[in-house]
Structures are given as C-alpha cells and as structure tokens.
Amino acid sequence: MPTKQRKRRRLPSTGGSHNSCVRHKATHRNHVWSYDFVTERTEDGRYLKLLVVLDEFTRECLAIEVSRSFTAREVILALQYLFAVRGAPEHIRSDNGPEFVATRVQKWLAQACVRTLYVKKASPWENGYVESFNGKLRDELLNGELFLSIAEARYVIDQWRLDYNHQRPHSSLNWQTPAAYAAKLTESADGTFRSAPLVDPLVGAAPLPTNQQAKQHPFLS
C-alpha cells in the first residue's frame, strides 16, 4: 500500500520573482521601501503624475510628490530629501518604468548603498504593498476629487497622506496606525535610521525642517 505523500507548501503564485514582495519581504523599518507612479488630471484635462513612496514594514506613506511630469533628476531629489530626514533604506522596490531604471537613478542609489529590487515586467502584484496603497488612494480620494490646479492637488493629497499615516489603523499592524506603529519600534527591534553615505549633492534639494541643520546631513552639506 503506497504511503501518503505530504503536501509541499508553495509560495503564492503571485510575486514569484526574487525581487517580489513575497520572496523579498521587509523585516524592519527602512529595510525595503517601494515607489511607484499614479496618474491623474486637473480640471483642465492636463496630466498630473504622483510619485508615491512607502516603507513596506511600517506601511507609512513617506511622500506623495505631485508634478506634471518627473525626470530622473526629480526622482533623485525626492529621494534625497527623504534620505536626509529619515535615513536611507537598504532596498527600494519598483517596476521597470523609465524614471526608475534610468542610469542616473541607478548610479545615485548605488552611491547611497541602496540596492534596487526591480519586479518582473508586467507583474504589478510583485510590488504589492505600493499597488495596494495606490488602489486606496484612487478609490478614497482621486476618484472623488476634481483638482482645479496643481497647488490644490498637492495640498489635498498631502492632507490625505497625513490622515492615512496618523488616523488609519491597519490590521497588519495590530490595529495601530502606521505612524503609531513606527513610533513604538525600538532600535533592537528594527535598527536605527542609518544615514546614506556622502554623495555629490544636487542643486535644488527640498529644504530640511527648520529644527534641523543641513550640515548634519551629508546630502545637503
């Protein structure tokens, strides 16, 4: 009589590549960030492009930058500011969009000792955390708003981002908000916020908060 074979547990069918959020999962704060673009329009029909940046472990939305378009340099400037005020992540996950795979972006991230995790082409589910966030942003805000200007879009979207971080409990965080969960993490649990190493600064970086000195941050010194 043949013996019954034990079933093997397989990874989910989604997120199959090495760089996916299933196989390369964040285990502490600033371990893996992810970023992606969302498109929208103002009332006059002109395009808006939103650059969304998340910490996958704390679920915090670190930024939603709003512009008509983004070059590789503008992506670097957005990251440069976040690295200065929060510390650099170990990895950053994205799709293969031209702004993310640009040689200039890859070189700058390499200088900052941040490893890139490019998901498989045509597999947005492999960047599942930011894709899920984008869906919430679309359903809860963008589908119900008519922006008259880019300035209005920036204000309204950032207010929604702050509400998401500070007022929205997550089941995956034991029903804490992302901001509250991040605030309770200890150095032994998640490591300190490491600063990215010195790289050549770019002109036009976003200013630091007034209570911080630029000389403390090698990016902006």
ABEGO torsion letter per residue (X at the ends): XBBBBBBBBBBBABGABAABAAABBBABBGABBBBBBBBBBBAAGBBBBBBBBBBAAAGBBABBBBBABBBAAAAAAAAAAAAAAAEBBABBBBBABAAAABAAAAAAAAAAGBBBBBBBBGBAAABAAAAAAAAAAAAAAAAABBBABAAAAAAAAAAAAAAAAAABBBAAAGGBBAAAAAAABBAAAAEBBBBBBBBBBBBGBBBBBAABBAAABAAAX
